[in-house]
Amino acid sequence: MGSLFSKLLSPAGLLYIYLVLSSFALGVYQARGVEAPDAFVVILPFGYLWSVGWWLRTDSRQRGFTWPWDLGLFLYIIWPLLIPYYLLKTRGRRGLLAIVVFIAAYIGARLLGMVVYVALASLSA
């Protein structure tokens, strides 16, 4: 139990938790046909940036990977290109699996949010 808890509280675990919860919420808002609250829209990208940066910094230290530039600015500007590059560079073909799992978690949580909202709405109608 302790091992599972420590994995969930690791930077990678918290990144996936944030990804799933925020994507689920976006799916609910989309299925409901309303815009997400302004505070949610403002906080969402900062949460992604912070959690991806924390994971990237921790993971690169564990793997002995050094960054030649200011990681914060570099991450802010081109993180969608930087993360796949880093995963492929440090993990090889296994990096593709990590990319696919990340995309699947994002899409799956969003679809699940839509399905849950539609199911609950149809039950209450």
C-alpha positions as CSV (number, residue, x, y, z in Angstrom):
1,M,0.0,0.0,0.0
2,G,2.8,2.4,0.8
3,S,4.4,1.8,-2.6
4,L,1.2,2.7,-4.4
5,F,0.7,5.8,-2.3
6,S,4.2,7.0,-2.9
7,K,3.8,6.5,-6.6
8,L,0.6,8.5,-6.6
9,L,2.4,11.3,-4.8
10,S,5.4,11.3,-7.1
11,P,5.6,14.1,-9.7
12,A,4.5,11.6,-12.5
13,G,1.5,10.4,-10.4
14,L,0.4,13.9,-9.6
15,L,0.7,14.9,-13.2
16,Y,-1.6,12.1,-14.3
17,I,-4.0,12.8,-11.5
18,Y,-4.2,16.5,-12.6
19,L,-4.5,15.5,-16.2
20,V,-7.4,13.1,-15.5
21,L,-9.3,15.3,-13.2
22,S,-9.0,18.4,-15.4
23,S,-9.9,16.5,-18.6
24,F,-12.8,14.8,-16.8
25,A,-14.1,18.3,-15.8
26,L,-13.7,19.6,-19.3
27,G,-15.6,16.6,-20.6
28,V,-18.5,17.4,-18.2
29,Y,-18.5,21.1,-19.2
30,Q,-18.5,20.1,-22.9
31,A,-21.3,17.6,-22.5
32,R,-23.3,20.1,-20.6
33,G,-22.9,22.6,-23.3
34,V,-21.5,25.4,-21.1
35,E,-18.2,27.2,-20.9
36,A,-15.9,26.3,-18.1
37,P,-15.6,29.0,-15.4
38,D,-13.1,31.7,-16.1
39,A,-11.0,30.8,-13.0
40,F,-10.8,27.2,-14.3
41,V,-9.7,28.3,-17.7
42,V,-7.0,30.6,-16.3
43,I,-5.6,28.1,-13.8
44,L,-5.7,25.0,-16.1
45,P,-2.6,25.9,-18.2
46,F,-0.6,27.0,-15.2
47,G,-1.4,23.7,-13.5
48,Y,-0.3,21.7,-16.5
49,L,2.9,23.8,-16.9
50,W,3.8,23.4,-13.2
51,S,3.1,19.7,-13.0
52,V,4.9,18.9,-16.3
53,G,7.9,21.1,-15.1
54,W,8.0,19.4,-11.7
55,W,7.9,15.9,-13.3
56,L,10.5,16.9,-16.0
57,R,12.9,18.4,-13.5
58,T,12.7,15.4,-11.2
59,D,12.8,12.8,-13.9
60,S,15.8,14.4,-15.7
61,R,17.7,14.5,-12.4
62,Q,17.1,10.9,-11.8
63,R,18.3,10.0,-15.4
64,G,21.3,12.3,-15.4
65,F,19.9,14.4,-18.2
66,T,21.1,18.0,-18.2
67,W,19.3,20.9,-19.9
68,P,21.5,23.4,-21.8
69,W,18.9,26.2,-21.5
70,D,16.6,27.8,-19.0
71,L,14.2,25.0,-18.5
72,G,11.3,27.1,-17.3
73,L,11.2,29.4,-20.3
74,F,12.0,26.6,-22.7
75,L,9.2,24.5,-21.2
76,Y,6.7,27.4,-21.3
77,I,7.4,28.1,-25.0
78,I,7.6,24.7,-26.6
79,W,6.5,22.1,-24.0
80,P,4.4,20.1,-26.6
81,L,7.6,19.4,-28.6
82,L,9.9,19.2,-25.7
83,I,8.2,16.4,-23.8
84,P,8.1,13.9,-26.7
85,Y,11.7,14.7,-27.5
86,Y,12.7,14.2,-23.9
87,L,10.8,10.9,-23.6
88,L,12.2,9.5,-26.8
89,K,15.7,10.7,-25.9
90,T,15.7,9.1,-22.5
91,R,13.5,6.1,-23.0
92,G,13.9,5.2,-26.7
93,R,10.9,3.3,-28.0
94,R,9.4,3.0,-24.5
95,G,9.0,6.8,-24.7
96,L,6.3,6.3,-27.4
97,L,4.3,4.2,-25.0
98,A,4.5,7.0,-22.4
99,I,3.3,9.5,-25.1
100,V,0.4,7.2,-26.1
101,V,-0.6,6.6,-22.5
102,F,-0.6,10.4,-21.8
103,I,-2.8,11.1,-24.9
104,A,-5.1,8.2,-24.0
105,A,-5.5,9.4,-20.4
106,Y,-6.4,12.9,-21.7
107,I,-8.9,11.7,-24.3
108,G,-10.3,8.9,-22.1
109,A,-10.9,11.1,-19.1
110,R,-12.6,13.7,-21.3
111,L,-14.9,11.1,-22.8
112,L,-15.6,9.6,-19.4
113,G,-16.6,13.0,-18.2
114,M,-19.1,13.3,-21.0
115,V,-20.5,9.8,-20.5
116,V,-20.9,10.3,-16.8
117,Y,-22.7,13.7,-17.3
118,V,-25.0,12.3,-19.9
119,A,-25.8,9.2,-17.8
120,L,-26.5,11.3,-14.7
121,A,-28.6,13.8,-16.7
122,S,-30.7,11.0,-18.2
123,L,-31.2,9.5,-14.8
124,S,-32.5,12.7,-13.3
125,A,-34.8,13.5,-16.3
